[in-house]
């Protein structure tokens, strides 16, 4: 019932995660990256935004939705650690790739 009282974070989480997973998978093949670098960068930016939406909505749900009786403090702690870890990883990756000096290079 807790998801029906405030469904927006759930919808944001599901849509954001789906877009992130699909676009994120297509960021790795060199054939896709090399064919159209501008499209690759645009898809990467959309993946960053959708990943942040998925992670931040998960954090919001973890903190503000009432915990079921079967969920304990340890599970909440894991959700928060992994949620903040995902946000931090996405931000660091974006900053690293945004700082690349030329298209197609990964800063070392």
HUVENNOR-V304611 format. One record per residue. SS is DSSP state (H for helix, E for strand, L for the rest). PHI is phi in radians with two decimals (999 if undefined). OMEGA is omega in whole degrees, 0 to 359 (999 if undefined). Layout:
ss->SS phi->PHI omega->OMEGA
ss->SS phi->PHI omega->OMEGA
This chain:
ss->L phi->999 omega->186
ss->H phi->-1.09 omega->181
ss->H phi->-1.35 omega->182
ss->H phi->-1.36 omega->180
ss->H phi->-1.31 omega->179
ss->L phi->-2.53 omega->187
ss->L phi->-1.42 omega->185
ss->H phi->-1.03 omega->179
ss->H phi->-1.06 omega->179
ss->H phi->-1.16 omega->179
ss->H phi->-1.10 omega->178
ss->H phi->-1.03 omega->181
ss->H phi->-1.14 omega->182
ss->H phi->-1.16 omega->181
ss->H phi->-1.16 omega->179
ss->H phi->-1.05 omega->180
ss->H phi->-1.16 omega->180
ss->H phi->-1.11 omega->179
ss->H phi->-1.12 omega->181
ss->H phi->-1.07 omega->182
ss->H phi->-1.15 omega->182
ss->H phi->-1.22 omega->181
ss->H phi->-1.16 omega->179
ss->H phi->-1.08 omega->180
ss->H phi->-1.13 omega->182
ss->L phi->-1.50 omega->176
ss->L phi->-1.48 omega->188
ss->L phi->-1.58 omega->184
ss->L phi->-1.08 omega->180
ss->H phi->-1.05 omega->181
ss->H phi->-1.12 omega->179
ss->H phi->-1.31 omega->180
ss->H phi->-1.09 omega->186
ss->H phi->-1.33 omega->184
ss->H phi->-1.15 omega->182
ss->L phi->-2.56 omega->183
ss->H phi->-1.02 omega->180
ss->H phi->-1.15 omega->177
ss->H phi->-1.14 omega->178
ss->H phi->-1.06 omega->179
ss->H phi->-1.16 omega->178
ss->H phi->-1.10 omega->179
ss->H phi->-1.10 omega->177
ss->H phi->-1.12 omega->179
ss->H phi->-1.16 omega->177
ss->H phi->-1.14 omega->178
ss->H phi->-1.10 omega->179
ss->H phi->-1.09 omega->181
ss->H phi->-1.10 omega->181
ss->H phi->-1.17 omega->176
ss->H phi->-1.14 omega->177
ss->H phi->-1.15 omega->177
ss->H phi->-1.08 omega->180
ss->H phi->-1.09 omega->183
ss->H phi->-1.20 omega->182
ss->H phi->-1.20 omega->176
ss->H phi->-1.19 omega->176
ss->H phi->-1.11 omega->177
ss->H phi->-1.10 omega->179
ss->H phi->-1.06 omega->180
ss->H phi->-1.12 omega->180
ss->H phi->-1.10 omega->184
ss->H phi->-1.49 omega->190
ss->H phi->-1.75 omega->175
ss->L phi->-1.38 omega->178
ss->L phi->-1.18 omega->180
ss->L phi->-1.30 omega->173
ss->L phi->-1.14 omega->182
ss->L phi->-1.08 omega->182
ss->L phi->-1.42 omega->179
ss->L phi->-1.63 omega->180
ss->L phi->-1.94 omega->181
ss->H phi->-1.15 omega->180
ss->H phi->-1.14 omega->178
ss->H phi->-1.12 omega->176
ss->H phi->-1.07 omega->179
ss->H phi->-1.08 omega->177
ss->H phi->-1.08 omega->179
ss->H phi->-1.06 omega->180
ss->H phi->-1.19 omega->180
ss->H phi->-1.08 omega->181
ss->H phi->-1.22 omega->177
ss->H phi->-1.14 omega->178
ss->H phi->-1.18 omega->175
ss->H phi->-1.10 omega->178
ss->H phi->-1.15 omega->178
ss->H phi->-1.04 omega->180
ss->H phi->-1.08 omega->180
ss->H phi->-1.12 omega->180
ss->H phi->-1.14 omega->180
ss->H phi->-1.12 omega->179
ss->H phi->-1.09 omega->179
ss->H phi->-1.13 omega->179
ss->H phi->-1.08 omega->180
ss->H phi->-1.11 omega->179
ss->H phi->-1.16 omega->182
ss->H phi->-1.30 omega->177
ss->H phi->-1.19 omega->180
ss->L phi->-1.55 omega->180
ss->L phi->-1.09 omega->186
ss->L phi->-1.31 omega->180
ss->L phi->-2.47 omega->181
ss->L phi->-1.02 omega->177
ss->L phi->1.56 omega->179
ss->L phi->-1.86 omega->177
ss->L phi->-1.89 omega->180
ss->L phi->-1.10 omega->184
ss->L phi->-1.79 omega->999
